[in-house]
């Protein structure tokens, strides 16, 4: 069995989890998420916990067990606490501002870039250089943060661009002139 998949998922008291027709639905104070469960695994809902078990004992089934357990844990955490991702903008003249459900980014191009936020993701811009994204769906949040980062990835010489707050850019040495 998968080591990750064996652990039961504790469900907080204000969160309600239902499982019907291979669709798991988690409802909490932040919102509602639902996901179709793969046929290689089975779920058991018992007194405040969710357990994932695989139907066969082959390698793909064990992999699906661990992945399904992680996805369900992310759903339960998302609807109860939510997720947050922070991006930093480095560079002279690089900045961001929020206009409704749109982030307008000035990233050194000849035009400002207007990035539409997907449904369920909210943003907050601090000091024109820090973007805080938040939402209940971890997958959509990560995809949105990656899409914003790809507009101007950090370059290795001066570190200019959009990077994750916890990311560390390994800088390269520039050219050295020969005399």
C-alpha positions in Angstrom: 0.0 0.0 0.0 1.0 3.6 -0.5 2.5 5.2 2.6 0.7 8.5 1.9 -2.6 6.7 1.0 -2.8 4.8 4.3 -3.2 7.9 6.5 -6.8 8.8 7.2 -7.9 12.4 6.5 -9.4 14.2 9.5 -12.4 16.3 8.6 -12.9 19.5 10.7 -16.2 19.8 12.5 -17.5 22.7 10.3 -16.8 20.8 7.1 -19.2 18.4 5.5 -17.9 15.6 3.2 -20.3 13.5 1.0 -19.6 10.7 -1.4 -22.1 9.5 -3.9 -21.8 7.9 -7.4 -18.0 8.2 -7.4 -18.2 12.0 -6.8 -16.8 13.4 -3.5 -18.1 16.8 -2.4 -16.5 18.9 0.4 -18.5 21.8 1.8 -17.0 24.2 4.3 -17.2 27.8 5.4 -15.0 29.0 2.5 -17.0 27.2 -0.3 -17.7 23.9 -2.0 -15.4 21.7 -4.1 -16.2 18.4 -5.8 -14.1 15.8 -7.6 -14.7 12.5 -9.4 -12.9 9.6 -7.8 -10.8 7.2 -9.9 -12.3 3.6 -10.2 -9.1 2.1 -8.9 -9.7 3.3 -5.3 -12.5 3.2 -2.8 -13.4 5.7 -0.1 -14.8 5.1 3.5 -16.4 7.9 5.4 -16.4 7.2 9.1 -16.9 9.5 12.2 -15.0 12.6 11.0 -12.4 10.8 8.9 -12.0 9.8 5.2 -10.0 6.7 4.4 -8.8 5.8 0.9 -8.1 2.1 0.0 -7.0 0.6 -3.3 -9.1 -2.2 -4.9 -6.1 -4.0 -6.5 -2.6 -4.5 -5.2 -0.7 -3.4 -8.3 1.6 -0.4 -8.7 -0.8 1.9 -10.5 -3.6 1.3 -8.0 -1.2 2.1 -5.1 -0.2 5.3 -6.9 -3.8 6.3 -7.4 -4.4 5.7 -3.7 -1.7 8.1 -2.6 -2.7 10.7 -5.2 -6.4 10.5 -4.3 -5.7 10.9 -0.6 -3.6 14.0 -1.3 -6.3 15.5 -3.6 -9.0 14.9 -0.9 -6.8 16.4 1.8 -6.3 19.5 -0.3 -10.0 19.8 -0.9 -10.8 19.5 2.8 -8.1 22.0 3.7 -9.2 24.4 1.0 -12.9 24.6 2.0 -12.0 25.0 5.7 -8.8 27.2 5.7 -8.1 28.1 2.1 -4.8 28.5 0.3 -2.5 31.4 -0.4 0.4 32.0 -2.8 2.6 35.1 -2.8 4.5 36.4 -5.9 7.2 39.1 -5.9 8.0 41.5 -8.7 11.7 42.6 -9.0 13.0 45.1 -11.4 13.1 48.9 -12.0 9.7 50.1 -13.2 8.1 46.7 -12.8 4.8 46.9 -10.9 1.3 45.5 -10.6 -2.1 47.0 -9.8 -5.5 45.5 -9.3 -8.5 46.6 -11.3 -11.6 44.6 -10.4 -11.0 40.9 -11.4 -7.9 41.9 -13.4 -4.2 42.4 -12.6 -2.5 45.0 -14.7 1.3 44.3 -14.8 4.1 46.5 -16.1 6.9 44.1 -16.7 9.3 46.0 -19.0 7.4 45.3 -22.2 6.2 48.1 -24.5 2.6 47.6 -23.2 1.0 46.8 -19.9 -0.2 43.2 -19.5 -3.8 42.6 -18.3 -4.2 39.3 -16.6 -7.8 38.1 -15.9 -8.2 36.1 -12.7 -10.0 32.8 -13.0 -13.2 32.1 -11.1 -12.6 31.3 -7.4 -9.2 33.1 -7.2 -8.8 36.5 -5.6 -5.8 38.7 -5.5 -4.4 41.5 -3.4 -1.5 43.8 -4.4 0.7 45.2 -1.7 3.4 47.9 -2.3 2.9 47.5 -6.1 5.4 44.6 -6.1 3.8 41.9 -4.0 0.9 39.9 -5.3 -1.0 37.7 -2.9 -3.3 35.1 -4.6 -5.8 33.2 -2.5 -8.5 30.6 -3.2 -10.0 27.3 -2.1 -8.8 25.1 -5.0 -5.0 24.5 -4.6 -4.7 23.2 -8.2 -6.3 26.3 -9.8 -4.3 28.6 -7.4 -1.0 27.0 -8.4 -1.9 27.2 -12.1 -2.7 30.9 -11.8 0.5 31.7 -9.9 2.5 29.8 -12.6 0.8 31.7 -15.4 1.6 35.1 -13.8 5.2 34.0 -13.2 5.5 32.9 -16.9 4.7 36.4 -18.1 8.3 37.5 -17.1 10.2 34.6 -15.4 13.2 35.8 -13.2 16.4 36.0 -15.1 19.6 34.7 -13.5 21.9 37.8 -13.9 20.0 40.6 -12.1 17.0 38.6 -10.8 14.5 40.8 -12.6 11.0 39.3 -13.2 8.2 37.7 -11.3 9.1 35.0 -8.8 7.4 33.1 -6.0 8.1 34.6 -2.5 9.9 31.5 -1.2 11.8 31.0 -4.5 15.6 31.7 -4.4 17.1 32.8 -7.7 20.6 31.5 -8.2 22.5 34.3 -9.7 25.1 33.9 -12.4 28.3 35.9 -12.8 28.2 38.4 -15.7 30.7 38.8 -18.4 34.3 39.6 -17.3 36.3 41.8 -19.6 39.7 40.6 -20.7 42.6 43.1 -20.8 
